């Protein structure tokens, strides 16, 4: 059975983008550091990021996918070790990948909490670490809204893609000021 596509208002698109930006900035910056998040039109041609942590949030009116591109190299390991306050030498490759997945989980958990303020019935997936090339299949979700993010100001840069497909009409306005205040206060919610 084909589900009829809905529509995302411009206000809803902006709200989803804001929620994602805040979650990325808050969750990727180690204590004492600040991340800047900007929209970009396309990903760099030669990226060091070969993997992506892919997570989703779904409701009866939309499906949202956030993919955070990841570097599973020494610089990436050093960043995630700082984020988790551990020595990178103490991590096995599996422990490092688990930390990357958990960071993705924290990002989408923060988004799920903020989206849940407006949509009472939402659920989120567990993280999946996929090859970056798998992101080309996001369009299979149907017509939707895509936004690329560049996270800078940290030891390494990050890139992320947000994709939202509506299955019903979606219109809401995220409380931008409240979310921005949370970032300025440096809050990090752990699950």
N, CA and C atoms as an extended XYZ file, in Angstrom:
573
Properties=species:S:1:pos:R:3:atomname:S:1:resname:S:1:resid:I:1 pbc="F F F"
N         0.838       -1.178        0.000 N   UNK     1
C         0.000        0.000        0.000 CA  UNK     1
C         0.883        1.242        0.000 C   UNK     1
N         0.652        2.125       -0.938 N   UNK     2
C         1.417        3.364       -1.063 CA  UNK     2
C         0.855        4.404       -0.106 C   UNK     2
N         1.707        4.992        0.734 N   UNK     3
C         1.286        6.039        1.656 CA  UNK     3
C         1.335        7.370        0.917 C   UNK     3
N         0.231        8.126        0.943 N   UNK     4
C         0.262        9.416        0.243 CA  UNK     4
C         1.245       10.367        0.916 C   UNK     4
N         1.967       11.088        0.100 N   UNK     5
C         2.940       12.037        0.628 CA  UNK     5
C         2.224       13.252        1.180 C   UNK     5
N         2.742       13.791        2.245 N   UNK     6
C         2.206       15.013        2.832 CA  UNK     6
C         3.068       16.178        2.417 C   UNK     6
N         2.979       17.215        3.164 N   UNK     7
C         3.741       18.415        2.844 CA  UNK     7
C         4.406       18.941        4.102 C   UNK     7
N         5.640       19.382        3.945 N   UNK     8
C         6.384       20.060        5.006 CA  UNK     8
C         6.293       21.558        4.745 C   UNK     8
N         5.801       22.307        5.707 N   UNK     9
C         5.789       23.761        5.545 CA  UNK     9
C         7.222       24.280        5.632 C   UNK     9
N         7.450       25.489        5.153 N   UNK    10
C         8.780       26.096        5.275 CA  UNK    10
C         9.153       26.246        6.749 C   UNK    10
N         8.177       26.579        7.573 N   UNK    11
C         8.403       26.706        9.008 CA  UNK    11
C         8.845       25.373        9.606 C   UNK    11
N         8.246       24.274        9.166 N   UNK    12
C         8.631       22.943        9.659 CA  UNK    12
C        10.047       22.598        9.201 C   UNK    12
N        10.381       22.892        7.957 N   UNK    13
C        11.732       22.629        7.457 CA  UNK    13
C        12.763       23.378        8.300 C   UNK    13
N        12.515       24.659        8.528 N   UNK    14
C        13.419       25.473        9.338 CA  UNK    14
C        13.524       24.927       10.755 C   UNK    14
N        12.404       24.479       11.305 N   UNK    15
C        12.405       23.937       12.667 CA  UNK    15
C        13.219       22.659       12.757 C   UNK    15
N        13.051       21.747       11.807 N   UNK    16
C        13.847       20.518       11.803 CA  UNK    16
C        15.338       20.848       11.670 C   UNK    16
N        15.671       21.813       10.807 N   UNK    17
C        17.065       22.230       10.632 CA  UNK    17
C        17.641       22.798       11.925 C   UNK    17
N        16.860       23.608       12.612 N   UNK    18
C        17.308       24.211       13.871 CA  UNK    18
C        17.540       23.143       14.926 C   UNK    18
N        16.603       22.226       15.040 N   UNK    19
C        16.729       21.144       16.020 CA  UNK    19
C        17.981       20.317       15.732 C   UNK    19
N        18.231       20.010       14.463 N   UNK    20
C        19.431       19.245       14.093 CA  UNK    20
C        20.697       20.046       14.385 C   UNK    20
N        20.701       21.333       14.044 N   UNK    21
C        21.883       22.174       14.278 CA  UNK    21
C        22.247       22.226       15.751 C   UNK    21
N        21.251       22.422       16.593 N   UNK    22
C        21.492       22.504       18.028 CA  UNK    22
C        22.029       21.179       18.551 C   UNK    22
N        21.428       20.062       18.133 N   UNK    23
C        21.878       18.746       18.598 CA  UNK    23
C        23.304       18.451       18.147 C   UNK    23
N        23.651       18.810       16.915 N   UNK    24
C        25.012       18.587       16.418 CA  UNK    24
C        26.020       19.420       17.215 C   UNK    24
N        25.718       20.708       17.390 N   UNK    25
C        26.651       21.594       18.106 CA  UNK    25
C        26.843       21.137       19.541 C   UNK    25
N        25.774       20.766       20.176 N   UNK    26
C        25.819       20.400       21.598 CA  UNK    26
C        26.512       19.051       21.799 C   UNK    26
N        26.317       18.117       20.910 N   UNK    27
C        26.778       16.745       21.136 CA  UNK    27
C        28.179       16.451       20.612 C   UNK    27
N        28.665       17.234       19.658 N   UNK    28
C        29.980       16.950       19.071 CA  UNK    28
C        31.122       17.721       19.727 C   UNK    28
N        30.801       18.721       20.542 N   UNK    29
C        31.844       19.548       21.157 CA  UNK    29
C        32.229       19.008       22.528 C   UNK    29
N        33.503       18.647       22.704 N   UNK    30
C        33.962       18.270       24.041 CA  UNK    30
C        33.806       19.442       25.010 C   UNK    30
N        33.817       19.139       26.283 N   UNK    31
C        33.674       20.166       27.318 CA  UNK    31
C        34.721       21.262       27.105 C   UNK    31
N        34.255       22.494       27.151 N   UNK    32
C        35.155       23.633       26.983 CA  UNK    32
C        35.340       24.066       25.544 C   UNK    32
N        34.798       23.314       24.593 N   UNK    33
C        34.904       23.674       23.179 CA  UNK    33
C        33.526       24.048       22.660 C   UNK    33
N        33.519       24.828       21.588 N   UNK    34
C        32.270       25.251       20.974 CA  UNK    34
C        32.301       24.916       19.495 C   UNK    34
N        31.244       24.313       19.021 N   UNK    35
C        31.135       23.974       17.603 CA  UNK    35
C        30.250       24.990       16.897 C   UNK    35
N        30.599       25.297       15.664 N   UNK    36
C        29.758       26.138       14.818 CA  UNK    36
C        29.140       25.234       13.760 C   UNK    36
N        27.857       25.437       13.502 N   UNK    37
C        27.147       24.632       12.518 CA  UNK    37
C        26.646       25.556       11.420 C   UNK    37
N        26.968       25.208       10.175 N   UNK    38
C        26.533       26.000        9.028 CA  UNK    38
C        25.904       25.085        7.990 C   UNK    38
N        24.983       25.640        7.215 N   UNK    39
C        24.407       24.907        6.090 CA  UNK    39
C        25.377       25.000        4.921 C   UNK    39
N        25.488       23.921        4.170 N   UNK    40
C        26.311       23.924        2.965 CA  UNK    40
C        25.480       23.373        1.811 C   UNK    40
N        25.891       23.697        0.592 N   UNK    41
C        25.147       23.257       -0.586 CA  UNK    41
C        25.571       21.884       -1.071 C   UNK    41
N        26.834       21.548       -0.833 N   UNK    42
C        27.311       20.225       -1.250 CA  UNK    42
C        28.472       19.796       -0.363 C   UNK    42
N        28.685       18.501       -0.329 N   UNK    43
C        29.792       17.945        0.449 CA  UNK    43
C        31.098       18.162       -0.298 C   UNK    43
N        32.224       18.246        0.400 N   UNK    44
C        33.517       18.370       -0.280 CA  UNK    44
C        33.743       17.190       -1.236 C   UNK    44
N        34.470       17.452       -2.288 N   UNK    45
C        34.708       16.395       -3.291 CA  UNK    45
C        35.561       15.250       -2.739 C   UNK    45
N        36.574       15.587       -1.985 N   UNK    46
C        37.454       14.566       -1.411 CA  UNK    46
C        37.279       14.581        0.101 C   UNK    46
N        36.498       13.653        0.563 N   UNK    47
C        36.211       13.594        1.997 CA  UNK    47
C        37.007       12.477        2.647 C   UNK    47
N        37.500       12.740        3.864 N   UNK    48
C        38.179       11.706        4.642 CA  UNK    48
C        37.168       10.785        5.312 C   UNK    48
N        35.932       11.263        5.436 N   UNK    49
C        34.879       10.499        6.095 CA  UNK    49
C        34.390        9.392        5.168 C   UNK    49
N        34.608        8.167        5.556 N   UNK    50
C        34.202        7.018        4.730 CA  UNK    50
C        32.960        6.322        5.275 C   UNK    50
N        32.617        6.606        6.524 N   UNK    51
C        31.471        5.975        7.174 CA  UNK    51
C        30.479        7.042        7.607 C   UNK    51
N        29.272        6.604        7.909 N   UNK    52
C        28.252        7.502        8.432 CA  UNK    52
C        27.439        6.758        9.484 C   UNK    52
N        27.206        7.431       10.601 N   UNK    53
C        26.277        6.909       11.603 CA  UNK    53
C        24.904        7.395       11.166 C   UNK    53
N        24.011        6.456       10.908 N   UNK    54
C        22.684        6.780       10.382 CA  UNK    54
C        21.642        6.437       11.439 C   UNK    54
N        20.792        7.415       11.726 N   UNK    55
C        19.732        7.249       12.721 CA  UNK    55
C        18.450        7.834       12.169 C   UNK    55
N        17.329        7.398       12.721 N   UNK    56
C        16.057        7.924       12.234 CA  UNK    56
C        15.100        8.205       13.377 C   UNK    56
N        14.185        9.101       13.081 N   UNK    57
C        13.060        9.413       13.961 CA  UNK    57
C        11.825        9.310       13.075 C   UNK    57
N        10.803        8.638       13.575 N   UNK    58
C         9.584        8.471       12.783 CA  UNK    58
C         8.367        8.818       13.610 C   UNK    58
N         7.362        9.351       12.930 N   UNK    59
C         6.057        9.603       13.524 CA  UNK    59
C         5.012        9.203       12.502 C   UNK    59
N         3.762        9.426       12.838 N   UNK    60
C         2.709        9.113       11.880 CA  UNK    60
C         2.639       10.142       10.760 C   UNK    60
N         3.416       11.246       10.851 N   UNK    61
C         3.375       12.281        9.822 CA  UNK    61
C         4.684       12.522        9.084 C   UNK    61
N         5.783       11.960        9.572 N   UNK    62
C         7.059       12.182        8.893 CA  UNK    62
C         8.048       11.073        9.245 C   UNK    62
N         9.080       10.982        8.401 N   UNK    63
C        10.253       10.143        8.665 CA  UNK    63
C        11.466       11.047        8.525 C   UNK    63
N        12.314       11.024        9.527 N   UNK    64
C        13.502       11.866        9.553 CA  UNK    64
C        14.717       10.950        9.651 C   UNK    64
N        15.719       11.224        8.841 N   UNK    65
C        16.985       10.495        8.907 CA  UNK    65
C        18.100       11.511        9.076 C   UNK    65
N        18.978       11.259       10.046 N   UNK    66
C        20.174       12.069       10.225 CA  UNK    66
C        21.370       11.153       10.039 C   UNK    66
N        22.276       11.561        9.178 N   UNK    67
C        23.501       10.796        8.950 CA  UNK    67
C        24.688       11.688        9.262 C   UNK    67
N        25.512       11.254       10.204 N   UNK    68
C        26.721       11.973       10.593 CA  UNK    68
C        27.911       11.265        9.969 C   UNK    68
N        28.624       11.959        9.067 N   UNK    69
C        29.803       11.380        8.437 CA  UNK    69
C        30.922       11.277        9.469 C   UNK    69
N        31.618       10.153        9.464 N   UNK    70
C        32.626        9.892       10.496 CA  UNK    70
C        33.953        9.479        9.901 C   UNK    70
N        34.990        9.909       10.587 N   UNK    71
C        36.354        9.490       10.264 CA  UNK    71
C        36.767        8.460       11.300 C   UNK    71
N        37.064        7.279       10.841 N   UNK    72
C        37.506        6.220       11.751 CA  UNK    72
C        39.030        6.106       11.703 C   UNK    72
N        39.691        7.272       11.688 N   UNK    73
C        41.149        7.326       11.664 CA  UNK    73
C        41.656        7.833       13.019 C   UNK    73
N        42.957        8.062       13.121 N   UNK    74
C        43.560        8.486       14.388 CA  UNK    74
C        43.012        9.830       14.858 C   UNK    74
N        42.790       10.778       13.923 N   UNK    75
C        42.252       12.083       14.315 CA  UNK    75
C        40.817       11.964       14.818 C   UNK    75
N        40.028       11.128       14.153 N   UNK    76
C        38.667       10.892       14.613 CA  UNK    76
C        38.652       10.239       15.980 C   UNK    76
N        39.533        9.270       16.163 N   UNK    77
C        39.622        8.582       17.452 CA  UNK    77
C        40.020        9.561       18.553 C   UNK    77
N        40.956       10.460       18.260 N   UNK    78
C        41.396       11.441       19.251 CA  UNK    78
C        40.239       12.360       19.637 C   UNK    78
N        39.434       12.781       18.649 N   UNK    79
C        38.298       13.658       18.955 CA  UNK    79
C        37.283       12.949       19.849 C   UNK    79
N        36.888       11.751       19.480 N   UNK    80
C        35.873       11.041       20.261 CA  UNK    80
C        36.407       10.640       21.636 C   UNK    80
N        37.711       10.420       21.738 N   UNK    81
C        38.302       10.135       23.050 CA  UNK    81
C        38.209       11.371       23.946 C   UNK    81
N        38.515       12.566       23.382 N   UNK    82
C        38.366       13.806       24.146 CA  UNK    82
C        36.912       14.020       24.554 C   UNK    82
N        36.004       13.729       23.628 N   UNK    83
C        34.574       13.879       23.897 CA  UNK    83
C        34.138       12.991       25.060 C   UNK    83
N        34.752       11.813       25.166 N   UNK    84
C        34.407       10.848       26.216 CA  UNK    84
C        35.365       10.874       27.394 C   UNK    84
N        36.334       11.795       27.359 N   UNK    85
C        37.313       11.961       28.441 CA  UNK    85
C        38.086       10.677       28.735 C   UNK    85
N        38.587       10.051       27.676 N   UNK    86
C        39.406        8.853       27.829 CA  UNK    86
C        40.672        9.006       26.999 C   UNK    86
N        41.633        8.179       27.268 N   UNK    87
C        42.867        8.140       26.484 CA  UNK    87
C        42.588        7.307       25.235 C   UNK    87
N        42.862        7.846       24.038 N   UNK    88
C        42.576        7.073       22.823 CA  UNK    88
C        43.340        5.753       22.766 C   UNK    88
N        44.477        5.675       23.436 N   UNK    89
C        45.239        4.435       23.464 CA  UNK    89
C        44.555        3.323       24.228 C   UNK    89
N        43.598        3.682       25.073 N   UNK    90
C        42.862        2.686       25.849 CA  UNK    90
C        41.719        2.054       25.070 C   UNK    90
N        41.429        2.579       23.876 N   UNK    91
C        40.291        2.097       23.094 CA  UNK    91
C        40.702        1.079       22.048 C   UNK    91
N        39.992       -0.018       21.985 N   UNK    92
C        40.113       -0.938       20.856 CA  UNK    92
C        39.337       -0.322       19.689 C   UNK    92
N        39.501       -0.889       18.497 N   UNK    93
C        38.733       -0.393       17.352 CA  UNK    93
C        37.237       -0.510       17.619 C   UNK    93
N        36.820       -1.591       18.257 N   UNK    94
C        35.398       -1.787       18.542 CA  UNK    94
C        34.895       -0.758       19.556 C   UNK    94
N        35.688       -0.471       20.583 N   UNK    95
C        35.289        0.533       21.578 CA  UNK    95
C        35.160        1.912       20.918 C   UNK    95
N        36.056        2.214       19.974 N   UNK    96
C        36.000        3.476       19.243 CA  UNK    96
C        34.719        3.545       18.417 C   UNK    96
N        34.409        2.483       17.672 N   UNK    97
C        33.175        2.470       16.870 CA  UNK    97
C        31.942        2.572       17.757 C   UNK    97
N        31.981        1.929       18.913 N   UNK    98
C        30.863        2.032       19.853 CA  UNK    98
C        30.681        3.474       20.327 C   UNK    98
N        31.796        4.175       20.566 N   UNK    99
C        31.725        5.574       20.998 CA  UNK    99
C        31.154        6.460       19.893 C   UNK    99
N        31.520        6.190       18.646 N   UNK   100
C        30.974        6.937       17.509 CA  UNK   100
C        29.464        6.712       17.431 C   UNK   100
N        29.044        5.455       17.541 N   UNK   101
C        27.610        5.143       17.509 CA  UNK   101
C        26.879        5.801       18.670 C   UNK   101
N        27.484        5.801       19.851 N   UNK   102
C        26.837        6.406       21.009 CA  UNK   102
C        26.705        7.915       20.839 C   UNK   102
N        27.694        8.552       20.226 N   UNK   103
C        27.588        9.983       19.951 CA  UNK   103
C        26.410       10.238       19.008 C   UNK   103
N        26.276        9.417       17.976 N   UNK   104
C        25.123        9.528       17.083 CA  UNK   104
C        23.821        9.341       17.837 C   UNK   104
N        23.823        8.400       18.763 N   UNK   105
C        22.642        8.137       19.579 CA  UNK   105
C        22.291        9.357       20.442 C   UNK   105
N        23.302       10.022       20.985 N   UNK   106
C        23.073       11.219       21.793 CA  UNK   106
C        22.497       12.341       20.932 C   UNK   106
N        23.026       12.497       19.720 N   UNK   107
C        22.526       13.532       18.810 CA  UNK   107
C        21.055       13.291       18.494 C   UNK   107
N        20.725       12.076       18.056 N   UNK   108
C        19.336       11.810       17.670 CA  UNK   108
C        18.429       11.763       18.895 C   UNK   108
N        18.962       11.392       20.050 N   UNK   109
C        18.167       11.433       21.275 CA  UNK   109
C        17.763       12.854       21.631 C   UNK   109
N        18.710       13.793       21.483 N   UNK   110
C        18.394       15.200       21.728 CA  UNK   110
C        17.364       15.698       20.722 C   UNK   110
N        17.516       15.303       19.469 N   UNK   111
C        16.542       15.688       18.451 CA  UNK   111
C        15.177       15.087       18.764 C   UNK   111
N        15.158       13.815       19.160 N   UNK   112
C        13.902       13.127       19.468 CA  UNK   112
C        13.168       13.840       20.612 C   UNK   112
N        13.932       14.248       21.631 N   UNK   113
C        13.338       14.977       22.751 CA  UNK   113
C        12.723       16.286       22.271 C   UNK   113
N        13.463       17.031       21.438 N   UNK   114
C        12.958       18.319       20.974 CA  UNK   114
C        11.792       18.159       20.003 C   UNK   114
N        11.866       17.198       19.106 N   UNK   115
C        10.761       16.943       18.179 CA  UNK   115
C         9.535       16.446       18.947 C   UNK   115
N         9.773       15.662       20.003 N   UNK   116
C         8.683       15.127       20.813 CA  UNK   116
C         7.859       16.187       21.515 C   UNK   116
N         8.392       17.388       21.634 N   UNK   117
C         7.616       18.497       22.211 CA  UNK   117
C         6.445       18.872       21.312 C   UNK   117
N         6.564       18.583       20.024 N   UNK   118
C         5.555       18.991       19.046 CA  UNK   118
C         4.767       17.805       18.485 C   UNK   118
N         5.365       16.626       18.548 N   UNK   119
C         4.729       15.420       18.022 CA  UNK   119
C         4.792       14.353       19.112 C   UNK   119
N         3.654       14.017       19.724 N   UNK   120
C         3.679       13.129       20.889 CA  UNK   120
C         4.081       11.683       20.586 C   UNK   120
N         3.883       11.221       19.388 N   UNK   121
C         4.164        9.816       19.069 CA  UNK   121
C         5.339        9.701       18.109 C   UNK   121
N         6.542        9.799       18.651 N   UNK   122
C         7.739        9.649       17.831 CA  UNK   122
C         8.602        8.536       18.413 C   UNK   122
N         9.321        7.892       17.552 N   UNK   123
C        10.257        6.861       17.983 CA  UNK   123
C        11.553        7.010       17.218 C   UNK   123
N        12.648        6.550       17.823 N   UNK   124
C        13.944        6.685       17.163 CA  UNK   124
C        14.600        5.316       17.029 C   UNK   124
N        15.453        5.228       16.040 N   UNK   125
C        16.155        3.980       15.771 CA  UNK   125
C        17.435        3.887       16.591 C   UNK   125
N        18.047        2.727       16.553 N   UNK   126
C        19.396        2.572       17.083 CA  UNK   126
C        20.368        2.993       15.986 C   UNK   126
N        21.594        3.342       16.338 N   UNK   127
C        22.548        3.794       15.315 CA  UNK   127
C        23.015        2.651       14.423 C   UNK   127
N        23.225        2.997       13.163 N   UNK   128
C        23.788        2.060       12.192 CA  UNK   128
C        24.994        2.718       11.552 C   UNK   128
N        26.139        2.059       11.586 N   UNK   129
C        27.348        2.579       10.958 CA  UNK   129
C        27.428        1.980        9.555 C   UNK   129
N        27.262        2.840        8.547 N   UNK   130
C        27.210        2.397        7.160 CA  UNK   130
C        28.311        3.064        6.346 C   UNK   130
N        28.590        2.493        5.175 N   UNK   131
C        29.476        3.174        4.238 CA  UNK   131
C        28.789        4.458        3.787 C   UNK   131
N        29.547        5.531        3.637 N   UNK   132
C        28.986        6.826        3.269 CA  UNK   132
C        28.193        6.765        1.968 C   UNK   132
N        28.590        5.914        1.050 N   UNK   133
C        27.914        5.814       -0.243 CA  UNK   133
C        26.460        5.357       -0.105 C   UNK   133
N        26.119        4.710        0.999 N   UNK   134
C        24.744        4.243        1.207 CA  UNK   134
C        23.768        5.409        1.337 C   UNK   134
N        24.270        6.602        1.606 N   UNK   135
C        23.392        7.764        1.779 CA  UNK   135
C        22.700        8.154        0.485 C   UNK   135
N        23.216        7.687       -0.643 N   UNK   136
C        22.559        8.004       -1.918 CA  UNK   136
C        21.164        7.384       -1.999 C   UNK   136
N        20.860        6.444       -1.118 N   UNK   137
C        19.555        5.793       -1.135 CA  UNK   137
C        18.505        6.530       -0.303 C   UNK   137
N        18.858        7.654        0.319 N   UNK   138
C        17.879        8.407        1.109 CA  UNK   138
C        16.683        8.848        0.280 C   UNK   138
N        16.910        9.104       -0.999 N   UNK   139
C        15.810        9.542       -1.854 CA  UNK   139
C        14.719        8.478       -1.980 C   UNK   139
N        15.036        7.246       -1.634 N   UNK   140
C        14.033        6.185       -1.680 CA  UNK   140
C        12.926        6.409       -0.655 C   UNK   140
N        13.162        7.290        0.332 N   UNK   141
C        12.115        7.602        1.312 CA  UNK   141
C        10.978        8.402        0.697 C   UNK   141
N        11.190        8.923       -0.486 N   UNK   142
C        10.157        9.719       -1.134 CA  UNK   142
C        10.521       11.190       -1.127 C   UNK   142
N         9.651       11.999       -1.718 N   UNK   143
C         9.927       13.442       -1.751 CA  UNK   143
C        10.080       13.976       -0.340 C   UNK   143
N        11.021       14.834       -0.193 N   UNK   144
C        11.251       15.365        1.140 CA  UNK   144
C        12.166       16.561        1.115 C   UNK   144
N        12.695       16.854        2.263 N   UNK   145
C        13.579       18.000        2.459 CA  UNK   145
C        14.948       17.495        2.885 C   UNK   145
N        15.984       17.963        2.218 N   UNK   146
C        17.353       17.570        2.537 CA  UNK   146
C        18.155       18.817        2.885 C   UNK   146
N        18.979       18.683        3.926 N   UNK   147
C        19.857       19.786        4.313 CA  UNK   147
C        21.211       19.204        4.697 C   UNK   147
N        22.280       19.813        4.199 N   UNK   148
C        23.642       19.410        4.535 CA  UNK   148
C        24.202       20.382        5.574 C   UNK   148
N        24.963       19.837        6.525 N   UNK   149
C        25.544       20.630        7.603 CA  UNK   149
C        27.060       20.451        7.617 C   UNK   149
N        27.750       21.530        7.981 N   UNK   150
C        29.186       21.497        8.215 CA  UNK   150
C        29.394       21.955        9.653 C   UNK   150
N        30.009       21.095       10.462 N   UNK   151
C        30.283       21.407       11.860 CA  UNK   151
C        31.776       21.710       11.966 C   UNK   151
N        32.101       22.924       12.401 N   UNK   152
C        33.500       23.349       12.476 CA  UNK   152
C        33.793       23.916       13.858 C   UNK   152
N        35.050       24.350       14.037 N   UNK   153
C        35.468       24.928       15.307 CA  UNK   153
C        36.024       23.906       16.274 C   UNK   153
N        36.077       22.652       15.874 N   UNK   154
C        36.610       21.577       16.706 CA  UNK   154
C        37.940       21.116       16.103 C   UNK   154
N        38.571       20.150       16.725 N   UNK   155
C        39.852       19.643       16.206 CA  UNK   155
C        39.685       19.077       14.794 C   UNK   155
N        38.540       18.485       14.515 N   UNK   156
C        38.225       18.013       13.164 CA  UNK   156
C        36.835       18.523       12.794 C   UNK   156
N        36.593       18.651       11.491 N   UNK   157
C        35.275       19.055       11.011 CA  UNK   157
C        34.393       17.826       10.835 C   UNK   157
N        33.097       18.050       10.902 N   UNK   158
C        32.118       16.995       10.664 CA  UNK   158
C        31.138       17.467        9.602 C   UNK   158
N        30.555       16.519        8.909 N   UNK   159
C        29.502       16.793        7.946 CA  UNK   159
C        28.332       15.891        8.292 C   UNK   159
N        27.138       16.417        8.078 N   UNK   160
C        25.939       15.638        8.353 CA  UNK   160
C        24.896       15.963        7.295 C   UNK   160
N        23.981       15.023        7.100 N   UNK   161
C        22.849       15.255        6.211 CA  UNK   161
C        21.573       14.936        6.978 C   UNK   161
N        20.606       15.817        6.817 N   UNK   162
C        19.283       15.638        7.397 CA  UNK   162
C        18.319       15.447        6.243 C   UNK   162
N        17.481       14.431        6.353 N   UNK   163
C        16.459       14.189        5.341 CA  UNK   163
C        15.141       13.987        6.070 C   UNK   163
N        14.118       14.730        5.653 N   UNK   164
C        12.791       14.592        6.251 CA  UNK   164
C        11.788       14.378        5.133 C   UNK   164
N        11.037       13.293        5.228 N   UNK   165
C         9.967       13.007        4.268 CA  UNK   165
C         8.642       13.033        5.027 C   UNK   165
N         7.688       13.782        4.500 N   UNK   166
C         6.377       13.892        5.143 CA  UNK   166
C         5.436       12.829        4.597 C   UNK   166
N         4.704       12.187        5.498 N   UNK   167
C         3.642       11.263        5.104 CA  UNK   167
C         2.281       11.883        5.397 C   UNK   167
N         2.298       13.009        6.088 N   UNK   168
C         1.108       13.818        6.375 CA  UNK   168
C         1.549       15.268        6.372 C   UNK   168
N         0.629       16.174        6.542 N   UNK   169
C         0.996       17.588        6.577 CA  UNK   169
C         1.715       17.899        7.888 C   UNK   169
N         2.866       18.570        7.776 N   UNK   170
C         3.682       18.890        8.944 CA  UNK   170
C         3.935       20.390        8.968 C   UNK   170
N         3.498       21.030       10.060 N   UNK   171
C         3.731       22.455       10.243 CA  UNK   171
C         3.893       22.708       11.742 C   UNK   171
N         5.063       23.174       12.143 N   UNK   172
C         5.307       23.535       13.531 CA  UNK   172
C         6.443       24.534       13.577 C   UNK   172
N         6.559       25.208       14.699 N   UNK   173
C         7.632       26.181       14.885 CA  UNK   173
C         8.390       25.816       16.151 C   UNK   173
N         9.642       25.422       15.987 N   UNK   174
C        10.494       25.103       17.132 CA  UNK   174
C        10.814       26.392       17.878 C   UNK   174
N        10.889       26.297       19.180 N   UNK   175
C        11.231       27.451       20.015 CA  UNK   175
C        12.735       27.683       19.897 C   UNK   175
N        13.135       28.411       18.893 N   UNK   176
C        14.536       28.614       18.563 CA  UNK   176
C        15.300       29.237       19.718 C   UNK   176
N        14.718       30.228       20.370 N   UNK   177
C        15.406       30.912       21.465 CA  UNK   177
C        15.704       29.935       22.598 C   UNK   177
N        14.735       29.104       22.939 N   UNK   178
C        14.921       28.133       24.020 CA  UNK   178
C        16.031       27.142       23.659 C   UNK   178
N        16.033       26.666       22.413 N   UNK   179
C        17.066       25.720       21.995 CA  UNK   179
C        18.434       26.388       21.980 C   UNK   179
N        18.511       27.619       21.484 N   UNK   180
C        19.794       28.330       21.441 CA  UNK   180
C        20.331       28.555       22.844 C   UNK   180
N        19.434       28.861       23.801 N   UNK   181
C        19.873       29.051       25.179 CA  UNK   181
C        20.494       27.781       25.732 C   UNK   181
N        19.946       26.613       25.360 N   UNK   182
C        20.492       25.350       25.837 CA  UNK   182
C        21.913       25.156       25.322 C   UNK   182
N        22.168       25.535       24.065 N   UNK   183
C        23.513       25.407       23.508 CA  UNK   183
C        24.456       26.359       24.218 C   UNK   183
N        24.028       27.611       24.417 N   UNK   184
C        24.877       28.593       25.083 CA  UNK   184
C        25.215       28.160       26.503 C   UNK   184
N        24.290       27.453       27.151 N   UNK   185
C        24.533       27.008       28.521 CA  UNK   185
C        25.430       25.788       28.566 C   UNK   185
N        25.718       25.194       27.394 N   UNK   186
C        26.611       24.041       27.331 CA  UNK   186
C        25.998       22.764       27.873 C   UNK   186
N        24.665       22.667       27.870 N   UNK   187
C        24.030       21.477       28.393 CA  UNK   187
C        24.244       20.301       27.459 C   UNK   187
N        24.461       19.145       28.020 N   UNK   188
C        24.592       17.918       27.255 CA  UNK   188
C        23.797       16.861       27.978 C   UNK   188
N        22.767       16.378       27.321 N   UNK   189
C        21.915       15.387       27.953 CA  UNK   189
C        22.428       13.997       27.626 C   UNK   189
N        22.674       13.213       28.637 N   UNK   190
C        23.151       11.844       28.444 CA  UNK   190
C        21.990       10.888       28.669 C   UNK   190
N        21.933        9.851       27.860 N   UNK   191
C        20.858        8.869       27.965 CA  UNK   191
C        21.402        7.587       28.544 C   UNK   191
